[in-house]
C-alpha cells in the first residue's frame, strides 16, 4: 500500500473544517491557550516556521485529547519594519505586498494541517487591531508610562530608518548592506522600569523554567540598588549625576568617564584644544557596535 497524501489529507482537512474541529467554544471544560509567535508576512513560510508551528500544534492536539477546550489562534506580525522593508525591496506598496503574503502563508499553513481556529485570525496591520494598541499607548501616556527623550540609535542612511541591534550584521544593514551608524533622535519610550520589581517577584512563579533562563531574565531586567550622587564640575555651572551601588566608596573616586553621547561632552570641550579630537573620536564610535565599544579588546 502507498500513502496517497494528496487524497487522504485533503479529505481529513475538509472534515475538520466542516465540523469546526479546532474551534474554541463555550463549554464547562477547562480552558487552555496555545499560542506560538506570529510570523512576519514579509515573504513565504519556510522550514523554520514549520518546525516552530508543528511543535505548538502537537501541544494543542494533546491538550484537546486530554479534554481541554483549546484556543489555538494564528495571526500576522505585519505592522513594522520587516514588512515595510520587504515592500521597498520589491517595489510594491506595503499594503498589497503584506496582504498577498498573508493569503499565501495562510494557505501554506492550512496545507500542513495545523489545528488553528481560523475564526480567531488577526493581523496587526489591520485598523481593527492597531486601534487597540493606539488606545493602550494613550492610556500609558496619560499614566506617565510613555515619554519622549533624545537618544542615539542605529541608523541606516540608505533605508533612512532606525534599526534594531538584530538588524545590524557586522556593522551593516541586513537589508541593503549599507554601513550603519549612530544618530540621535527624539523618540518615544515605555517606562518598563516601573515594572522591574513586579517582574522580578513573579519570576518565582515560573514553575518548570530552567534556572539558567530565569537568571538571564533577571540580568536583563538589571535592577540595582544604590544612590545617585551629584558631582560639581570645576569652572562649570553643571553637575555630573552618577549612580553607584557603593556610595561608601565615594572618597576613593579619582576620575569619571563620560560616554561620547553624554550631553555634557560637547560643552566641556567647546573651544578647547581637545574639541577636534573628541569630535573625530565620537564620529568613529558612531560605526562601532555597543558590544565592541565595551569590549576590552577594542
N, C-alpha and C positions, 0 to 999 in steps of 0.2 A: 504494500500500500504506500502511496505517496501522499504527502500533506499538501492539499490544494489550498494554499493560504489565501489566494485572491477570492476564492468562493466561500470558504469557511469563515474567514474573518469578516467579510462583507455581510454575511448572514447574521453573525452574532452582534456586530456593531449596530446593525439595523434593529435587532431585537432589543438591545439595551436602550437605544434611542426611543423606540416605540413605547416601551414600558417605563421610561424615565428611571432606569435602574440606578442612576448615580445622582438623582436629585435629592436634595435635603428637603425634609418635610416636617410638618407639625406632628409631634408624637411625644409620648412619655419616655421614650428611650433616652439613654444617656447620650449627651452631645459630644462630638469630637470634631475639632477643627484642624484640618490638614492643609498646610499652605507651604508651597515652595516659592522661591523668589520669582518674580515676574520677569520675563525676558525683555531685552531691548529689541523692538521691531525695526532694527536698522539693517537687517539682512534676511537670512533664512535660518531655519533650525539646523543645528549641526550635532555631532555626536556628543559634545559636551552637554548640550541640552537634554539629549536622550538619556544620558547617564543620570543626570540630576532628577529629571521628572519621573523616570521609571522607578527610582528608589522611593520617591514620595508616593507613587501610585501603589507600590507594594504595601506600604503602611496603611494607606486609605482603604484598600481592599481587605486587608487583615482586620482592621477595626470594624468594618461592616460585618465581617464574618463573626466577630465577637459580639455583635448585636448593637453596636453604636449607630446613632443617627449622624452620619458623617457629612460635614460640609467641606467639600474639596473644590475650591474655585480656581479659575485661571484668569489672568489679566495681563496687561501690557504696560511696561515701564516706558511710556512713549513720549514723555514730556521732558526734553532736556537735550544736552549736547550730543549724545550718540546719534539720535535720530536726525538732529539738525545738521551735524557734520556729514553724515552719510548723504543727506539730500544735497548738500553743497557739492560733495564729491561727484555725484551722478548728475548734477544739473537739473534736478527735479524739485518741484515745490514740496516742502516738508509734509504738508497735509496729504498730498497724493502719494508720495513715497511711503509714508508711515502706514496709511490705511491699506495700501496694496500689500505691504509686508505683513500686516496683521492678518489679512484674509488668507494669505499663503501659509503663514505659520499656524493659523488655526486649523486649516485642512491637514497640515502635516501632523499636528498633534492628534487630530481625530483618526488619522490613518494608523497611528501607533496603537490606538485603542485605549488611551489613558482615561481613567474614570473621573473626568471632571464634570461638575454641574455647570454646563454652559449657560444656564439661565442666570448665573451669577457673574458672568464675564464683565470686566471693566477695562477701560483704557484711560490712563492718566492724562492723555491729551484731550479727552472729551470735556466740554464745559460742564456736563452733569457731574463729573468727578472733581475737576480742579476748582469748581466754585466752593467746595468744602475746604480745600487747602487754603484758598484765599480767606475764607471765614476764620479758619484756625489762625492764620497769620495776624489778622486784625485783632483777634482775641489775645494773642500773645503780645502784640504791640501794646494794647491797652493795659496789659498787666506788667509791662516793663520787661518782657522776656524776649523782645525783638528790638535791636538797636543798630545804629549805623556807626561805623568807625573806619578810619583810613588805615589800610594795611597793605603790605607788599604781597602780591600774589603771582603765581606762574602766569606768564603772558606770552601767547603766540602771536607775533607780529603779522604773520601771513593770514591765519584764521581770524585774527582780531578778536580773540576771545580768551577768557580765563580758563586755565586747565587745572584739573586735579593732579595731585602728585603721581597717581597711577597712569595718567595720560602723557607723562613726560618720560621718554625712554632714552637713556644715555644722553640726557640734556636736550633732546629734540622732541618736537611734537609728534605723537604717534600717528597722526593722520597725514600731515604734509611734510614731515621731517625737517621743518624749519627749527632753527636754534631758539630755544625758549629762554626768556629772561625774567627778571622780576620787575613788576610795575606796581606802584602804589595807587590803589583805587579806593574810593569811598563805597563801602559795601554794607549789606545787611548781614547781621549775625544773630544767632539764637543764644540766649544766656543759659547754656546747658550746665554751667557750674552751679546753677540754682538747685540742680537735682543730684549733685555729687553724693551727698550723704545718703539720700534715699536709694540711689543705685548701689552704693557700697553695702548698705544694710540688707538690701534684698538679694544680694549675691548669695547669701546663706540659704536662700530658698530654692536655689538651683540644684535640686537633688539629681545625682547621676552625672553631673558635669565634671569633667576631669579637673583636678586641682590646677594643672598647668594652664588650662584655658581661663579659669576664674582668676588666676594670678595675673595673666595677661590683661584681662579686662580691668582689674584693679589698677594696674600700672598705667593703662590707657586713660582711666579716669584721673589718675595722678594727683590725688588730694594730698596736700602737705599742710601741716600746722606750724605757724610761726608768727613773725611780726614784720610789719612794714616800717622801715626807718628812712627818714629824710636827711640827706647829707647836703650841707650848704656847699656851693661851688665858689671857690675863691674868684673875686673880681667879676662875678655874675650875680644877677638877681635870682637866678633859677636854683631849684633844689633837685637833687637826684633821689628818686624814690626807689628803695631796694627792699626786696622781700628776702628774708632769711629764716631758716629753721633753727638757727643758733644765735639768737641775739646776745647771748652771754659772751660771744667771742668778738663783739664789736670793737673792743680796744686793740684787737690784733690786726685790724684792717690796715693794709699798706697801699692798696691801689684798687681801682674799679675799672671794669671794661664795659664799654657801650657797644651794642650791636650797631653795625653800619647804618641800619634803617632808623635808629633812635632819633627822634626829632631834635634832640639837643646837639647832635654831632655837627651839623652844618653851622649852627650858631657858635659853637665853641671854636671852630677852626676858621671862621669867616675872617678874611683879611689877614690871615696869619701865614707864616712860611709853610704850613702844613696843608693849606687848603687844596692845592692842585693834587698833591699826593693822595690825600684822603678821597678826593673826587674820583681819581683813577682807580683807587682800591675798591670803592663802592661799585663802580661800573664793572669791574672784573667779577665781583661777587654776585652780580645780577645773573650770571650764567653758570653759577655753581649751585648744586642742589643743597638743601638744608642738611642732608646726611653728610655730604662731602665737606660742608663748611665746618661741621663739628667734629670731623674725623681728626685723629691725632696724626694721620699720615699726610694731611693736606698742607 
